[in-house]
């Protein structure tokens, strides 16, 4: 078997490429013999296959582009073979019929390349130095984008507009009537000429956005009018947007004028629904415009290579707020000492920084709690129903290869097996989305765990919700999607999205919160209470799973710290190889947890302690550890966070006052020096003048 050992997807891809090669070979053979049926069938099949792959498997065709066999070369070869076939077929006059066909075909390609040149010019005019969201951009003269097939898809354009040409030429091969070729070529030429002219209208002043200079001037004007005081700065990859999204609700509730500053253009659409204005400034030279704004504080949920660029702005104070805290070394990055302040949840993180000895001074650490944990409901007591809901939420394997990062590889199957063996347990399995991305063993273990859960569900039975539950979930999903996303047409580009995502209407965040709560209720109601669940989508979020769970089993991660706000029982798997005493001493977040060894033999006893409060010996320890990790409940975390932001903003104001006073004190001295230099210059000029007069007299 030539494809033995390959994945089904790879087999399909290789088969498609092989079919394309066969089509070209058959077309060449049919043209040279000539064999009209073979020639026509191969020509039509080749174009149809190329069109299908262009629309359905563009990544596959990109491989051909790497060997210089791109769509233009393929279609040109296909057309040249058709012309060769027409020359070889009896009954077609090469002099009177072939020459005009060739000229018309070359004209078609000439217009195609002209269209591509126009597309390049239009694309350049439709790239502004900034990208915005939730801001009125009417002054920028933004317009809808041209059709995508004209602007950004030259391969699709060439193949699609070639269909009439190919059909006409093949009909001529069948009927020996050159009229078909003329009609097909005429239609293709007309379509591409009209398309090119239509695309060129976006170069006219009425459709062109403002220039780069005017766009930057508009940004400065908007900053002066809006007068932002506090912002969140974020830069990252395609999968890192969650690090910023977790802070959206907190940022929106702070005193002052909030703004979100991004650096990557694609990230504008990765930020979830919010009413906070969003500005993306890709170039560092343009980023420096923020120095002249009223922005006083920037919050940083993550470190990135581009963070150092904004730290150059001295008029803005910078605070590192992180995107979750745990006992891992990654929570104490030496980069943190570059910020003016490091904001942490509680005293545990303060101690962690001091123990790490990475240069972060204790006076720069501010305890603000975790405001986004407000949706997590407090511990209501032991479960009262027949079932105990257990959330197993392991983290991923990480980049450093430490065996204690994730329990999935060494303990995951044992943990799940023990839980599934208890008929009174309902398991919610929510693995980290990056599980298996570094260590394939984690991915394979994850697949086996999912198979175990599916098998366990097959052995259970009971009443199921009616069809009305699924209908309600579908309705709530549609409502939430409508509020949290903007539907764009396929041809929409960055400029068009800016135009459509202008100033938000009303308090969208409140509507999203209400719709999310309704969706979560509908989601859990759509499943039987006895059925185990494998949760891999973004919805429901981890906090919604917290509220469903009576017990959490996890690894050393921020999940544990966040879950502690509920004060519910939890367990942490120890796959680090450390003894339990060393494990508890080394990781403060596990001090109030039941520790699970890789064999997970204590799971039955753990479940018994969850169901019987009298056997729950760690309740007081959880309450104490919660305050140690997350800070006190009074005043509320949001209030402490807001106070920290106002205090840091006041420090920025103090610096601006000092700089203004220093500048004011230096100006008189500079003026005096300037006056003295002018006076000296005048004396020298007078001497030069007198000397010149004396020389003339002499």
Residue, then its C-alpha position, 0 to 999 in steps of 0.5 A: x500500500x503506497x499510503x500505508x501508515x498515513x493519516x486519512x487526511x494526509x491520504x486525501x491530500x496526496x490523492x488530490x495531488x496525484x489526481x491533478x498530476x494524472x489530469x495534466x498527463x491525460x490532457x497532454x496525451x489527449x492533445x497530442x494524439x489527439x483523442x478528443x474525449x480524453x482531452x476534453x474530460x482531462x481539461x475539465x477535470x483538471x480545472x474542476x479539481x483545481x477550483x475545488x482545492x482552491x476553495x476547500x483545501x487552500x493549504x494543500x495548494x500552497x505546497x505547490x506554490x513552494x515549488x513554483x507550480x502555483x495557480x497561475x502556472x497551472x492554469x496557464x499550462x492548462x490553457x496552453x495544452x488546450x491550444x495545442x489540442x485545438x491545433x491538433x484536432x482536424x476541422x479547426x483552421x489554425x490561421x483563421x481561428x486559432x490566432x484570434x483565440x490566442x490573442x484573446x486568451x493573452x488579453x485575458x491574462x493581461x487584464x488579470x495581471x492588471x487587476x492584480x496590480x490594482x488590487x495591490x494598490x487598493x490593499x495599500x490604501x486600506x491599511x491604516x497605521x491604527x485599528x480601532x474598536x468601540x470608537x466612532x471612526x466616521x471622520x476617517x472616511x471608512x468604506x466597505x471592502x471590495x469583493x474578496x475575489x477581486x481584492x485578496x484572492x487572485x487564484x480564485x479570481x483566475x480560476x473562476x473567471x477562466x471557467x467560461x474560457x475553458x468551457x468555450x474552448x472545449x466546446x470548440x474542440x467537440x463541435x469544431x465551431x470557433x464561435x464557442x471559443x469566441x463566446x467563452x473568451x468574450x464572457x471571461x474578458x468582459x467579466x474580468x474587465x468589469x471587475x477590474x474597473x469596479x475594483x479601481x473605483x476604490x482608488x477614487x477619493x470618495x472611497x479611499x480612507x484618510x492618509x497615515x498622517x491624517x489617521x494619526x492626527x485623528x488618533x491624537x484628537x480622539x485621545x485629547x477628546x476622550x482623555x483616557x486615564x487607565x488602560x490595559x496593554x496587551x501583545x501576544x499570539x493567536x492563542x493568548x487572548x484569554x490572558x487579556x479577556x479575563x480582565x475585561x470586566x474589571x477594567x470596565x468597572x474602574x474609576x476613570x476613562x479606560x482604554x485597551x492598547x493592543x499591538x497585533x492587528x488580528x488581536x482586535x477581533x480576539x478580544x471578547x465583547x466589551x464596551x471599552x475602547x480598543x486601539x491597536x498601534x502596531x508600530x512603536x513610533x506611533x505608540x509614542x503618541x501615547x506620551x502626549x495623552x492623558x493616559x496615566x496607568x497601563x495594566x499588563x496581564x502578560x509579558x511580551x517582547x513588545x512590552x519593553x517598547x511601551x515601558x519607554x514612556x515615562x509619563x505613564x505608570x506601569x503595573x503588572x497584573x498577570x493572568x493567574x497566579x500559582x506556585x509555579x516559577x513562571x508566576x515569578x518572572x524577573x521581567x516583573x522588575x521592569x514595572x513600576x508596581x506588581x499587583x498580586x492577589x494576596x500575601x502568598x504572592x508577595x512572599x513568593x516574589x521575595x523568596x524568588x529573589x528576582x529583583x522585585x522590591x517588596x514596596x512595589x508589590x501591591x495586594x489587590x485580590x482577584x476581582x474577576x472571581x466575583x461570579x464564583x459562588x461560595x461553598x453551600x455545604x455538603x451535597x444534598x442530592x444523590x450525586x456528587x459532582x466532581x470537576x477534574x481540571x488538570x493543567x497542561x504539560x508546560x514547556x519545561x518538561x517537569x513531570x509535576x506540571x500535569x497529572x494527565x500522564x501519570x495519574x489522570x487515568x487512575x483518578x478518573x477510574x476511581x471516580x467512575x467506579x463510584x455510582x454516586x459521582x458525576x464527573x466533569x472533565x475539563x482538560x487544558x486546551x493545550x494538553x498534548x501540544x508539547x508532550x504527545x503522551x499527554x495527548x494520548x492519555x487525554x484521549x484514553x480518559x475521554x474514552x473511559x468517560x464515554x464508556x461509563x456513560x454508555x453503562x448509565x441510564x436514566x431520564x433525559x431532558x426533553x427536546x425543549x431543553x435543546x431548543x432553549x439551549x440553541x436559542x440562548x446560544x444564538x442570543x449570546x453569540x449575537x451579543x458577543x460577536x459581530x457578523x461580518x460578510x466574507x469580503x469584510x476587511x480590517x477597514x470595514x470591521x472598524x467601520x462596523x464596530x464603532x461606538x457601542x450601543x448601550x451597556x453591552x457588558x450588562x446584557x452579555x452578563x445576563x445572557x451568559x447566565x441564561x445560557x449557563x442555566x440552559x446548558x446544564x439543564x440540557x443534560x441528564x444530571x447523572x451523565x458525565x461531561x467532557x467539556x472542551x469548548x470555551x463555554x462553559x467557562x471554568x468558573x461556571x464549572x466551579x459553581x457546578x462542582x462539589x469537589x475539584x481535582x487539579x494540579x498546581x495551577x491558577x485553577x486551584x487558587x481561583x477555586x479557593x474563593x469558594x472554600x469548597x473541598x479540593x484535591x491536588x495530584x502530586x506527580x512531582x516525585x516529592x514526598x507529601x510533606x515536601x510537596x505541601x511545603x514547596x507549593x503553598x496552594x496545596x496546604x489545604x488540599x487532599x494530596x493524591x498520589x499517582x495511584x489515586x487510591x485515596x479518592x474513595x476516602x476523599x469523596x466520603x469527606x466531601x459528603x460528610x462534613x464531619x470528616x472534612x478536616x480541612x475546612x478551616x485550613x481552606x478559609x485561612x489559605x483563601x485569605x492568604x492567597x486571595x486577600x481579605x473579603x473586606x473590602x471587596x477585591x474590586x474596591x482594592x483594585x480600583x484604589x490601587x489604580x487611583x493611587x498609581x495614577x496619582x503618582x503619575x500626576x505627581x511626576x508630571x507636576x515635578x517635570x513641569x516645575x523643573x521645565x519651568x525653572x530651567x526656561x528662565x536660565x535658558x532664556x538668560x543664556x540665550x540673551x547673553x549669547x545674542x549680546x555676545x554675537x552682536x558685539x562680535x558683529x559690531x567689531x566685524x563691521x568696524x574692522x570692515x569699515x577700517x579696511x575699506x577706508x585704508 
